[in-house]
Amino acid sequence: MKNLTVFTPTFNRKHLLPRLYESLIKQTDTNFIWMVIDDGSSDGTEALIKTYNAENIIEIKYYWKKNQGMHSAHNWAYEKIETLWNTCIDSDDMMAPNAVENICKNLQSVEIDHDFYAIVGLDADQEGNIIGTKFPPNVEKIKFNQIYLKYHLTGDKKIVCRTEVMKKLPPYPIYEGERLVPLDYKSLLADQFAFIKPVNEVWCIVEYQEDGSTRNMLKQYRRNPRGFAFSRISRINFGATFKEKFKNAIHLVSSSFFSKDFASLLKTRHSFLVLLAIPAGILLHIYIRSKTVKNC
């Protein structure tokens, strides 16, 4: 019985999927499911996945849906996944050759310990250089929000989540005309009752695309103000420090000016803090507007 689903949200990335597929079929342990959530592609992605299915090297599940953004694809994945554990590998990334084997070995130590909702490993670039910093060797459990705020680590990490927990948490909201809600929301909620086990092993090989959200963050702020406002509200509510809460309050103010939804300023547990952030939020809004163009 398979214990792990590797799911991939994709939108018109047919040209990148072969590289990811090669990394999956070359895993030292192929006892996993690859689930592809096609977010409305029109570039022949479905036909490509059919050819991979016909090769019958790994188990593949493919689902097509209308385009609503990566977070909506995550919602679909969590509805469809049946294995105990899951991880997301983006269409422009690859898995390290022994990633599945090492993930499954590490899962054994937290399988029945529900104090843990996830394990987390490292990302590396295509030359094998670790992205950012490793976890401190003496830390055996961690909260998602502590990775960057308490331990001051840098770089993206690869998280493997307990499916049961992800299914129980509320789905990411869908906003008409927007295509992005930051994906840290579920981890922030799970942080309230469980931990993550950190592992200093490389599980994911990344390459940031010119059209990816990481390289276009200011544009994303302007394109998806309600999605980012939702994320800022959760980060204000669950923030561990005043600095984190105030920073996100500034961003919330900026997003509210883009969306014209000023009621969002009153949806946090810290309304007075948000009011204090209004001047800085207006300045941030002006800065983002100056660095981007309307309908960017």
Salt bridges, closest charged atoms under 4 A:
GLU22 OE1 - LYS26 NZ 3.76
ASP39 OD1 - LYS65 NZ 2.59
GLU46 OE2 - LYS50 NZ 3.98
GLU59 OE1 - LYS2 NZ 3.21
GLU82 OE1 - LYS61 NZ 3.88
ASP92 OD2 - ARG13 NH1 3.70
GLU101 OE2 - LYS105 NZ 3.25
GLU164 OE2 - LYS168 NZ 3.37
GLU178 OE2 - ARG226 NE 3.07
ASP184 OD2 - ARG235 NE 2.70
GLU207 OE1 - ARG19 NH1 2.90
GLU210 OE2 - ARG215 NE 3.87
ASP211 OD1 - ARG13 NH2 3.23
GLU244 OE2 - ARG235 NH1 2.78
